[in-house]
Amino acid sequence: MSHSTENATAQQPGRGRMVNLDPSGQVTLPPPDRSRRQYLNYAFFKVDREFRRLPPEERACMKEEFASTIERWAESEEDLIIRTYSLVGLRADADFMLWRISHDLATFQRMQAALNATKLAGYLTQPYNFISLQRRSQYVNRIEGSGEGVELLPGQGKYLFVYPFVKTRAWYDLSPHARQGMMDEHIYASSPFKGVRLNTSYSYGIDDQEFVVAFDSDYPQEFVDLVERLRFTEASQYTLRDTPMFTCRRVPIREVMEHIG
């Protein structure tokens, strides 16, 4: 074996894909994790315009049934957190969104089955439905005072900005140190925007996207400035897809029902 080949072989572990390097330069892989963590479901609904042609009394009964079903699930002893949002007037292809969080994916199915049994469900479609998993980011642990929790209590702001996110394959060809450096810049660029709270959840293998990103805020104008700032970071060059983007206004479910007509 030539000297150059020996050097290439010696350096190979430092450039391996999908591995993390500790300071000693050794290759380490995270162990399998079966810990109890929260799943997130962002369920977007669109109301058929035929619904608005129904008699007012019939529409009122349907909306009451649907809202009552959601309220019963929100108040039940099920392992479930629900936040409701209106997109009426903010998005053409979705009218409202349910943000559901549970430690069990089957909880989402049981609740959706209950909603599907309502009369309003006959006039609803789901143009988008995202599933993801909450976990601590591998990139924020090095930054003092930063980090995302592994338990999430969502919906503190008036608005939620949601989008699915996919990185390019080239991102995963980078060394862990190169990725960390770019994310350090990304975190630093975000730090002045105190009125925007970020939650990144992970969809590897359980949905089409790799992440679902949700920004919780009272200030849409601050969020616009934040996104513009992040466009200038190096990590943004490795974004393959970050659309569709949803602006969701948090309102009680009965107000959502008034918005749909």
C-alpha positions as CSV (number, residue, x, y, z in Angstrom):
1,M,0.0,0.0,0.0
2,S,1.4,3.4,-1.0
3,H,2.1,6.2,1.6
4,S,-0.7,8.3,0.0
5,T,-3.2,5.4,0.3
6,E,-2.3,4.9,3.9
7,N,-3.0,8.6,4.7
8,A,-6.3,8.5,2.9
9,T,-7.3,5.4,4.8
10,A,-6.3,7.0,8.1
11,Q,-8.4,10.1,7.4
12,Q,-11.4,8.2,6.2
13,P,-13.2,8.0,9.5
14,G,-13.2,11.7,9.9
15,R,-15.2,12.2,6.7
16,G,-17.7,9.4,7.1
17,R,-21.3,10.1,6.4
18,M,-23.9,10.1,9.1
19,V,-21.4,9.9,12.0
20,N,-20.4,12.2,14.8
21,L,-16.9,13.0,15.8
22,D,-15.8,13.6,19.4
23,P,-12.8,15.9,20.1
24,S,-10.4,13.0,20.0
25,G,-11.3,12.3,16.4
26,Q,-12.9,9.0,17.1
27,V,-16.0,8.0,15.2
28,T,-19.0,7.5,17.4
29,L,-22.6,6.5,16.5
30,P,-25.6,7.3,18.7
31,P,-27.2,4.3,20.3
32,P,-30.7,3.2,19.4
33,D,-33.2,5.4,21.4
34,R,-36.5,4.0,22.6
35,S,-37.2,6.7,25.1
36,R,-40.7,8.1,25.5
37,R,-40.9,11.2,23.3
38,Q,-43.6,13.4,21.9
39,Y,-45.0,13.0,18.4
40,L,-46.4,16.0,16.6
41,N,-49.2,16.2,14.1
42,Y,-49.9,19.3,12.0
43,A,-53.3,18.5,10.4
44,F,-54.6,21.1,7.9
45,F,-58.2,21.0,6.8
46,K,-60.0,22.6,3.8
47,V,-63.8,23.2,3.8
48,D,-65.7,22.3,0.6
49,R,-67.6,25.4,-0.7
50,E,-70.7,23.2,-0.9
51,F,-70.9,23.5,2.9
52,R,-71.5,27.2,2.6
53,R,-74.6,26.6,0.4
54,L,-76.3,24.5,3.1
55,P,-79.1,26.1,5.2
56,P,-77.7,28.1,8.2
57,E,-79.3,25.9,10.8
58,E,-77.8,22.8,9.3
59,R,-74.3,24.4,9.1
60,A,-74.7,25.5,12.8
61,C,-75.5,22.0,13.9
62,M,-72.5,20.6,12.1
63,K,-70.1,23.2,13.5
64,E,-71.4,22.6,17.0
65,E,-70.9,18.8,16.7
66,F,-67.4,19.2,15.3
67,A,-66.3,21.8,17.9
68,S,-67.7,19.8,20.8
69,T,-65.8,16.7,19.6
70,I,-62.5,18.6,19.6
71,E,-63.3,20.1,23.1
72,R,-64.1,16.7,24.5
73,W,-60.7,15.4,23.3
74,A,-58.9,18.5,24.6
75,E,-60.4,17.9,28.1
76,S,-60.1,14.2,28.1
77,E,-57.5,12.2,30.1
78,E,-55.9,11.1,26.8
79,D,-52.2,11.8,26.4
80,L,-53.0,14.6,24.0
81,I,-52.3,18.4,23.6
82,I,-54.4,20.2,21.1
83,R,-54.0,23.8,19.7
84,T,-56.4,25.2,17.1
85,Y,-55.5,27.7,14.3
86,S,-57.4,29.5,11.6
87,L,-55.9,30.1,8.1
88,V,-59.0,31.7,6.6
89,G,-57.9,34.6,4.5
90,L,-54.2,33.7,5.1
91,R,-54.0,30.6,2.9
92,A,-56.0,29.5,-0.1
93,D,-55.6,25.8,0.2
94,A,-56.3,25.3,3.9
95,D,-58.9,26.9,6.3
96,F,-57.8,25.6,9.7
97,M,-55.1,23.5,11.4
98,L,-55.0,21.3,14.4
99,W,-51.7,21.0,16.2
100,R,-51.8,17.7,18.1
101,I,-49.1,16.4,20.4
102,S,-49.0,12.9,22.0
103,H,-46.5,10.2,23.1
104,D,-48.5,7.7,21.0
105,L,-49.3,7.9,17.3
106,A,-52.4,5.9,17.8
107,T,-53.9,8.8,19.8
108,F,-54.0,10.9,16.6
109,Q,-55.8,8.1,14.8
110,R,-58.4,7.7,17.5
111,M,-59.1,11.4,17.6
112,Q,-59.3,11.6,13.8
113,A,-61.7,8.7,13.7
114,A,-64.0,10.6,16.1
115,L,-63.8,13.7,13.8
116,N,-64.4,11.6,10.7
117,A,-67.7,10.4,12.3
118,T,-69.1,14.0,12.4
119,K,-71.3,15.4,9.7
120,L,-68.9,18.3,9.0
121,A,-66.2,15.7,8.0
122,G,-68.2,15.0,4.9
123,Y,-67.3,18.5,3.7
124,L,-63.6,18.5,4.7
125,T,-60.4,17.4,3.0
126,Q,-56.9,17.3,4.4
127,P,-54.6,18.9,1.8
128,Y,-51.6,18.6,4.2
129,N,-50.9,16.4,7.2
130,F,-47.4,16.3,8.8
131,I,-46.1,13.8,11.4
132,S,-42.8,14.4,13.3
133,L,-41.0,13.5,16.5
134,Q,-39.7,15.9,19.2
135,R,-36.1,15.5,20.2
136,R,-33.2,17.6,21.3
137,S,-31.1,19.1,18.5
138,Q,-27.6,17.8,18.1
139,Y,-26.4,21.3,17.1
140,V,-27.5,23.5,20.0
141,N,-25.9,21.7,22.9
142,R,-22.6,23.5,22.4
143,I,-24.1,27.0,22.6
144,E,-24.5,28.1,26.2
145,G,-28.0,29.2,27.1
146,S,-29.6,27.7,23.9
147,G,-31.4,24.5,23.1
148,E,-34.7,23.0,22.4
149,G,-36.5,20.9,25.0
150,V,-37.5,17.3,24.5
151,E,-40.9,18.1,26.0
152,L,-43.1,20.6,24.2
153,L,-46.0,22.7,25.4
154,P,-47.0,24.6,22.2
155,G,-49.0,27.5,21.1
156,Q,-48.0,30.3,23.4
157,G,-48.0,32.9,20.6
158,K,-50.8,34.5,18.5
159,Y,-49.3,33.0,15.4
160,L,-47.6,29.8,14.3
161,F,-45.5,29.7,11.1
162,V,-45.1,26.1,9.9
163,Y,-43.3,24.4,7.0
164,P,-41.9,21.0,6.1
165,F,-38.1,21.1,5.5
166,V,-35.7,18.9,3.5
167,K,-31.9,19.2,3.3
168,T,-29.9,18.4,0.2
169,R,-27.9,15.2,0.1
170,A,-24.7,17.3,0.0
171,W,-25.4,18.4,3.6
172,Y,-25.0,14.8,4.8
173,D,-21.7,14.5,2.9
174,L,-20.2,17.3,5.0
175,S,-18.1,16.4,8.0
176,P,-19.9,16.8,11.4
177,H,-17.5,19.7,12.3
178,A,-18.5,21.5,9.0
179,R,-22.2,21.1,9.7
180,Q,-21.7,22.2,13.3
181,G,-19.9,25.4,12.2
182,M,-22.7,26.3,9.9
183,M,-25.3,25.7,12.5
184,D,-23.4,27.8,15.0
185,E,-23.7,30.7,12.5
186,H,-27.4,29.9,12.0
187,I,-28.0,30.0,15.8
188,Y,-26.0,33.2,16.2
189,A,-27.9,34.9,13.4
190,S,-31.2,34.0,15.0
191,S,-30.3,35.1,18.6
192,P,-31.5,38.8,18.3
193,F,-35.0,37.7,17.5
194,K,-36.3,37.1,21.0
195,G,-40.0,37.4,20.0
196,V,-39.8,34.2,17.9
197,R,-39.7,30.8,19.5
198,L,-38.4,27.9,17.3
199,N,-39.4,24.2,17.5
200,T,-37.8,21.8,15.0
201,S,-39.1,18.3,15.0
202,Y,-37.9,15.3,13.1
203,S,-39.6,13.2,10.4
204,Y,-36.9,10.8,9.2
205,G,-38.6,7.7,7.9
206,I,-42.1,8.5,9.2
207,D,-43.2,11.2,6.7
208,D,-42.0,12.7,3.4
209,Q,-40.0,15.6,4.8
210,E,-37.0,15.4,7.1
211,F,-38.1,18.1,9.6
212,V,-41.2,20.1,10.4
213,V,-40.2,23.6,11.5
214,A,-42.7,25.7,13.6
215,F,-42.0,29.3,14.7
216,D,-44.3,30.5,17.5
217,S,-44.6,34.3,17.8
218,D,-46.8,37.3,18.4
219,Y,-45.0,39.3,15.8
220,P,-45.3,38.3,12.1
221,Q,-43.0,41.2,11.1
222,E,-40.2,39.9,13.3
223,F,-40.5,36.5,11.8
224,V,-40.2,38.0,8.3
225,D,-37.0,39.7,9.3
226,L,-35.7,36.5,10.9
227,V,-36.3,34.4,7.8
228,E,-34.6,37.1,5.6
229,R,-31.6,37.1,7.9
230,L,-31.3,33.3,7.7
231,R,-31.2,33.4,3.9
232,F,-27.7,34.9,4.2
233,T,-26.3,32.1,6.3
234,E,-24.1,29.3,4.7
235,A,-26.4,26.6,5.9
236,S,-29.2,27.9,3.7
237,Q,-27.3,26.8,0.6
238,Y,-28.1,23.2,1.7
239,T,-31.9,23.7,1.8
240,L,-33.6,21.5,-0.8
241,R,-37.2,22.4,0.1
242,D,-38.9,24.6,2.7
243,T,-42.4,25.0,1.2
244,P,-45.4,25.1,1.6
245,M,-45.2,27.7,4.3
246,F,-48.3,28.3,6.5
247,T,-49.2,31.4,8.6
248,C,-51.6,30.1,11.3
249,R,-53.5,32.4,13.7
250,R,-54.3,30.8,17.0
251,V,-58.0,31.0,17.9
252,P,-60.4,28.8,19.9
253,I,-62.1,26.1,17.9
254,R,-65.5,27.8,18.0
255,E,-64.0,30.9,16.5
256,V,-62.4,28.7,13.8
257,M,-65.9,27.4,13.1
258,E,-67.2,30.9,12.6
259,H,-64.4,31.7,10.2
260,I,-65.3,28.8,7.9
261,G,-68.8,30.2,7.1
